Amino acid sequence: MFMATPTMKELKVQAEKEARYDVRSLRLRYGFGRHEAERILQRFGNSKKELDLLLSARGRTPRHRPKELATPEQRAPFGIG
């Protein structure tokens, strides 16, 4: 029986399917606090692909939070706090 060798594209797709977030990696990528990252992982699972889709749909990009924190209060349209 002959089994075909997987192509690079197939290997990449398989690796993406298996990619998972943990609390630390989610915090680093999206700038969440520990409790927020834990809550998201408990509620939605740890699939990297699904969480990236979910967080991008809610307008959260990996660079969103640091930019938000760096906005001076005078430039925030509705104020901060």
DSSP file (Angstrom, degrees, kcal/mol; ACC not computed):
  #  RESIDUE AA STRUCTURE BP1 BP2  ACC     N-H-->O    O-->H-N    N-H-->O    O-->H-N    TCO  KAPPA ALPHA  PHI   PSI    X-CA   Y-CA   Z-CA
    1    1 A M              0   0    0      0, 0.0     2,-0.5     0, 0.0     0, 0.0   0.000 360.0 360.0 360.0 128.7    0.0    0.0    0.0
    2    2 A F        -     0   0    0      0, 0.0     2,-0.5     0, 0.0     0, 0.0  -0.822 360.0-163.6 -98.5 127.3    1.4    3.4   -1.1
    3    3 A M        -     0   0    0     -2,-0.5     2,-0.1     0, 0.0     0, 0.0  -0.944  21.1-125.0-111.5 128.6    0.9    6.4    1.2
    4    4 A A        -     0   0    0     -2,-0.5     3,-0.0     1,-0.1     0, 0.0  -0.412  23.3-116.7 -70.4 143.5    1.4    9.8   -0.3
    5    5 A T        -     0   0    0     -2,-0.1    -1,-0.1     1,-0.1     2,-0.0  -0.659  37.3-109.9 -77.3 132.2    3.9   12.2    1.5
    6    6 A P        -     0   0    0      0, 0.0    -1,-0.1     0, 0.0     2,-0.1  -0.344  30.9-124.1 -65.8 143.8    2.1   15.3    2.7
    7    7 A T     >  -     0   0    0      1,-0.1     4,-2.2    -3,-0.0     5,-0.2  -0.317  25.6-105.0 -79.1 168.2    2.8   18.5    1.0
    8    8 A M  H  > S+     0   0    0      1,-0.2     4,-2.4     2,-0.2     5,-0.2   0.880 122.7  53.9 -61.3 -38.1    4.1   21.6    2.8
    9    9 A K  H  > S+     0   0    0      1,-0.2     4,-2.4     2,-0.2    -1,-0.2   0.920 108.7  48.0 -63.6 -43.3    0.7   23.2    2.4
   10   10 A E  H  > S+     0   0    0      1,-0.2     4,-2.2     2,-0.2    -2,-0.2   0.883 111.6  50.5 -64.6 -38.6   -1.0   20.1    4.0
   11   11 A L  H  X S+     0   0    0     -4,-2.2     4,-2.3     2,-0.2    -2,-0.2   0.893 110.5  49.6 -65.4 -39.7    1.6   20.2    6.9
   12   12 A K  H  X S+     0   0    0     -4,-2.4     4,-2.3     2,-0.2    -2,-0.2   0.921 110.8  49.0 -65.4 -43.8    0.9   23.9    7.5
   13   13 A V  H  X S+     0   0    0     -4,-2.4     4,-2.0     1,-0.2    -2,-0.2   0.910 111.8  49.8 -61.3 -42.6   -2.8   23.4    7.6
   14   14 A Q  H  X S+     0   0    0     -4,-2.2     4,-1.6     1,-0.2    -1,-0.2   0.904 110.4  49.8 -63.7 -41.4   -2.4   20.5   10.0
   15   15 A A  H  X S+     0   0    0     -4,-2.3     4,-0.9     1,-0.2    -1,-0.2   0.887 110.0  51.1 -65.0 -38.7   -0.2   22.6   12.3
   16   16 A E  H  < S+     0   0    0     -4,-2.3    33,-0.4     1,-0.2     3,-0.4   0.876 107.9  52.9 -66.2 -36.8   -2.7   25.4   12.2
   17   17 A K  H  < S+     0   0    0     -4,-2.0    -1,-0.2     1,-0.2    -2,-0.2   0.861 113.6  43.2 -64.4 -35.1   -5.5   23.0   13.2
   18   18 A E  H  < S+     0   0    0     -4,-1.6    -1,-0.2    -5,-0.1    -2,-0.2   0.559  85.6 117.1 -89.4  -9.2   -3.4   21.8   16.2
   19   19 A A     <  -     0   0    0     -4,-0.9    29,-2.1    -3,-0.4    30,-0.5  -0.382  44.1-175.6 -65.6 134.6   -2.2   25.3   17.3
   20   20 A R  B     -A   47   0A   0     27,-0.2     2,-0.3    28,-0.1    27,-0.2  -0.946  19.7-134.1-132.1 149.8   -3.5   26.1   20.8
   21   21 A Y        -     0   0    0     25,-2.8     2,-0.3    -2,-0.3     3,-0.0  -0.775  15.5-167.5 -96.7 148.0   -3.3   29.1   23.1
   22   22 A D     >  -     0   0    0     -2,-0.3     4,-2.4     1,-0.0     5,-0.3  -0.737  43.9 -92.1-117.5 177.6   -2.5   29.0   26.7
   23   23 A V  H  > S+     0   0    0     -2,-0.3     4,-2.3     1,-0.2     5,-0.2   0.917 124.5  48.0 -58.0 -45.6   -3.0   31.8   29.2
   24   24 A R  H  > S+     0   0    0      1,-0.2     4,-2.4     2,-0.2    -1,-0.2   0.933 113.0  45.6 -63.0 -47.9    0.5   33.2   28.7
   25   25 A S  H  > S+     0   0    0      1,-0.2     4,-2.2     2,-0.2    -1,-0.2   0.870 113.4  50.1 -67.8 -35.2    0.5   33.1   24.9
   26   26 A L  H  X S+     0   0    0     -4,-2.4     4,-2.3     2,-0.2     6,-0.5   0.907 111.5  49.4 -67.1 -40.9   -3.0   34.7   24.7
   27   27 A R  H  X S+     0   0    0     -4,-2.3     4,-2.0    -5,-0.3     5,-0.3   0.918 113.0  46.8 -62.6 -43.8   -1.9   37.5   27.1
   28   28 A L  H  < S+     0   0    0     -4,-2.4    -2,-0.2     1,-0.2    -1,-0.2   0.897 115.6  44.6 -66.8 -40.5    1.2   38.2   25.1
   29   29 A R  H  < S+     0   0    0     -4,-2.2    -2,-0.2    -5,-0.2    -1,-0.2   0.897 129.2  21.9 -72.9 -40.3   -0.6   38.2   21.8
   30   30 A Y  H  < S-     0   0    0     -4,-2.3    35,-0.3    -5,-0.2    -2,-0.2   0.463  97.8-119.5-112.1  -2.9   -3.6   40.3   22.7
   31   31 A G     <  +     0   0    0     -4,-2.0    -4,-0.2    -5,-0.3    -3,-0.2   0.778  56.6 156.4  71.8  26.2   -2.5   42.2   25.8
   32   32 A F        -     0   0    0     -6,-0.5    -1,-0.2    -5,-0.3     2,-0.1  -0.414  44.9-111.2 -78.2 158.3   -5.2   40.8   28.1
   33   33 A G     >  -     0   0    0     -2,-0.1     4,-2.4     1,-0.1     5,-0.2  -0.412  36.7-102.1 -76.5 166.8   -4.9   40.5   31.8
   34   34 A R  H  > S+     0   0    0      1,-0.2     4,-2.4     2,-0.2     5,-0.2   0.912 121.0  47.7 -60.3 -45.2   -4.5   37.1   33.4
   35   35 A H  H  > S+     0   0    0      1,-0.2     4,-2.4     2,-0.2    -1,-0.2   0.889 111.8  49.8 -66.7 -38.7   -8.1   36.8   34.5
   36   36 A E  H  > S+     0   0    0      2,-0.2     4,-2.4     1,-0.2    -1,-0.2   0.922 111.7  48.6 -64.6 -43.8   -9.5   38.0   31.1
   37   37 A A  H  X S+     0   0    0     -4,-2.4     4,-2.4     1,-0.2    -2,-0.2   0.912 112.3  48.7 -62.8 -43.0   -7.3   35.4   29.3
   38   38 A E  H  X S+     0   0    0     -4,-2.4     4,-2.4    -5,-0.2     5,-0.2   0.911 111.2  50.4 -62.8 -42.1   -8.4   32.6   31.6
   39   39 A R  H  X S+     0   0    0     -4,-2.4     4,-2.3     2,-0.2    -2,-0.2   0.919 111.3  47.8 -62.9 -44.1  -12.1   33.6   31.2
   40   40 A I  H  X S+     0   0    0     -4,-2.4     4,-2.9     1,-0.2     5,-0.4   0.921 112.6  48.7 -63.9 -44.3  -11.8   33.6   27.4
   41   41 A L  H  X S+     0   0    0     -4,-2.4     4,-1.7     1,-0.2    -1,-0.2   0.894 113.4  47.0 -64.7 -39.6  -10.0   30.2   27.3
   42   42 A Q  H  < S+     0   0    0     -4,-2.4    -1,-0.2    -5,-0.2    -2,-0.2   0.895 118.8  40.8 -67.3 -39.0  -12.6   28.7   29.7
   43   43 A R  H  < S+     0   0    0     -4,-2.3    -2,-0.2    -5,-0.2    -1,-0.2   0.884 131.3  20.0 -78.6 -39.5  -15.5   30.1   27.7
   44   44 A F  H  < S-     0   0    0     -4,-2.9     3,-0.3     1,-0.3    -3,-0.2   0.459 102.6-118.0-115.1  -3.1  -14.4   29.6   24.1
   45   45 A G     <  -     0   0    0     -4,-1.7    -1,-0.3    -5,-0.4    -2,-0.1  -0.318  31.4 -81.9  90.0-178.6  -11.7   26.9   24.3
   46   46 A N  S    S+     0   0    0     -2,-0.1   -25,-2.8    -4,-0.1     2,-0.4   0.208  71.1 135.8-115.7  16.3   -8.0   27.2   23.3
   47   47 A S  B  >  -A   20   0A   0     -3,-0.3     4,-2.7   -27,-0.2     5,-0.3  -0.521  44.2-152.2 -67.5 120.3   -8.1   26.7   19.5
   48   48 A K  H  > S+     0   0    0    -29,-2.1     4,-2.5    -2,-0.4     5,-0.2   0.914  93.2  50.3 -60.6 -44.5   -5.8   29.4   18.1
   49   49 A K  H  > S+     0   0    0    -30,-0.5     4,-1.9   -33,-0.4    -1,-0.2   0.935 114.1  43.2 -61.7 -47.8   -7.6   29.6   14.8
   50   50 A E  H  > S+     0   0    0      1,-0.2     4,-2.7     2,-0.2    -2,-0.2   0.900 114.7  49.0 -68.4 -40.9  -11.0   30.0   16.4
   51   51 A L  H  X S+     0   0    0     -4,-2.7     4,-3.1     2,-0.2     5,-0.3   0.895 109.4  52.5 -66.9 -38.5   -9.9   32.5   19.0
   52   52 A D  H  X S+     0   0    0     -4,-2.5     4,-2.0    -5,-0.3    -1,-0.2   0.916 112.8  45.6 -62.0 -41.6   -8.1   34.6   16.4
   53   53 A L  H  X S+     0   0    0     -4,-1.9     4,-1.9    -5,-0.2    -2,-0.2   0.932 115.1  47.2 -64.5 -45.9  -11.3   34.7   14.3
   54   54 A L  H  X S+     0   0    0     -4,-2.7     4,-1.3     1,-0.2    -2,-0.2   0.930 114.5  45.1 -61.7 -47.7  -13.5   35.4   17.4
   55   55 A L  H  <>S+     0   0    0     -4,-3.1     5,-3.0     1,-0.2    -1,-0.2   0.835 112.6  50.6 -71.3 -31.9  -11.2   38.2   18.7
   56   56 A S  H ><5S+     0   0    0     -4,-2.0     3,-1.2    -5,-0.3    -1,-0.2   0.845 106.5  56.5 -72.4 -31.3  -10.8   39.8   15.3
   57   57 A A  H 3<5S+     0   0    0     -4,-1.9    -2,-0.2     1,-0.3    -1,-0.2   0.809 105.6  50.8 -68.1 -28.9  -14.6   39.8   14.8
   58   58 A R  T 3<5S-     0   0    0     -4,-1.3    -1,-0.3     2,-0.2    -2,-0.2   0.331 126.0-103.1 -90.8   9.3  -15.0   41.8   18.0
   59   59 A G  T < 5S+     0   0    0     -3,-1.2     2,-0.8     1,-0.2    -3,-0.2   0.659  77.7 137.0  84.9  16.0  -12.4   44.3   16.8
   60   60 A R      < +     0   0    0     -5,-3.0    -1,-0.2    -6,-0.2    -2,-0.2  -0.848  26.2 177.1-102.4 106.6   -9.5   43.0   18.9
   61   61 A T    >>  -     0   0    0     -2,-0.8     3,-1.4    -3,-0.1     4,-0.6  -0.640  46.2-103.8 -98.4 164.0   -6.3   42.8   17.0
   62   62 A P  T 34 S+     0   0    0      0, 0.0     3,-0.1     0, 0.0    -1,-0.1   0.803 124.1  41.7 -58.1 -27.2   -3.0   41.8   18.6
   63   63 A R  T 3> S+     0   0    0      1,-0.1     4,-1.5     2,-0.1     5,-0.2   0.458  91.5  91.2 -98.3  -1.1   -1.9   45.5   18.6
   64   64 A H  H <> S+     0   0    0     -3,-1.4     4,-2.3     1,-0.2     5,-0.2   0.942  84.1  47.5 -60.6 -53.2   -5.3   46.9   19.7
   65   65 A R  H  X S+     0   0    0     -4,-0.6     4,-2.6   -35,-0.3     5,-0.2   0.911 109.5  50.2 -64.0 -47.1   -4.8   46.9   23.4
   66   66 A P  H  > S+     0   0    0      0, 0.0     4,-1.5     0, 0.0    -1,-0.2   0.901 113.2  48.1 -59.2 -37.5   -1.3   48.5   23.6
   67   67 A K  H  X S+     0   0    0     -4,-1.5     4,-0.6     2,-0.2    -2,-0.2   0.910 110.7  51.7 -65.6 -40.5   -2.5   51.3   21.3
   68   68 A E  H >< S+     0   0    0     -4,-2.3     3,-0.9     1,-0.2    -1,-0.2   0.910 110.6  47.5 -61.9 -43.0   -5.6   51.8   23.5
   69   69 A L  H 3< S+     0   0    0     -4,-2.6    -1,-0.2     1,-0.2    -2,-0.2   0.790 108.5  55.6 -69.2 -27.9   -3.5   52.0   26.6
   70   70 A A  H 3< S+     0   0    0     -4,-1.5    -1,-0.2    -5,-0.2    -2,-0.2   0.531  80.7 110.0 -83.7  -5.6   -1.1   54.5   25.0
   71   71 A T  S << S-     0   0    0     -3,-0.9     5,-0.1    -4,-0.6     2,-0.0  -0.576  71.6-126.9 -73.7 121.7   -3.9   56.9   24.1
   72   72 A P    >>  -     0   0    0      0, 0.0     3,-1.4     0, 0.0     4,-0.9  -0.363  19.6-116.7 -65.3 149.5   -3.7   60.1   26.2
   73   73 A E  G >4 S+     0   0    0      1,-0.3     3,-0.5     2,-0.2     6,-0.2   0.832 113.8  59.4 -56.9 -34.9   -6.9   61.0   28.0
   74   74 A Q  G 34 S+     0   0    0      1,-0.2    -1,-0.3     5,-0.1    -3,-0.0   0.772 107.3  46.4 -67.1 -25.3   -7.2   64.3   26.1
   75   75 A R  G <4 S+     0   0    0     -3,-1.4    -1,-0.2     3,-0.0    -2,-0.2   0.590  86.1 102.5 -93.9 -11.5   -7.3   62.4   22.8
   76   76 A A  S X< S-     0   0    0     -4,-0.9     3,-0.7    -3,-0.5     4,-0.1  -0.598  70.8-139.3 -74.3 128.1   -9.8   59.7   23.8
   77   77 A P  T 3  S+     0   0    0      0, 0.0    -1,-0.1     0, 0.0     3,-0.1   0.824  97.3  21.2 -62.1 -34.4  -13.2   60.7   22.4
   78   78 A F  T 3  S-     0   0    0      1,-0.3    -2,-0.1    -3,-0.0    -5,-0.0   0.231 115.8-105.7-117.8  12.8  -15.3   59.8   25.4
   79   79 A G    <   -     0   0    0     -3,-0.7     2,-0.5    -6,-0.2    -1,-0.3   0.001  31.8 -93.6  83.1 165.1  -12.6   60.0   28.1
   80   80 A I              0   0    0      1,-0.1    -1,-0.0    -4,-0.1    -7,-0.0  -0.972 360.0 360.0-120.0 130.8  -11.0   57.1   29.9
   81   81 A G              0   0    0     -2,-0.5    -1,-0.1     0, 0.0    -2,-0.1   0.454 360.0 360.0  99.8 360.0  -12.2   55.8   33.2
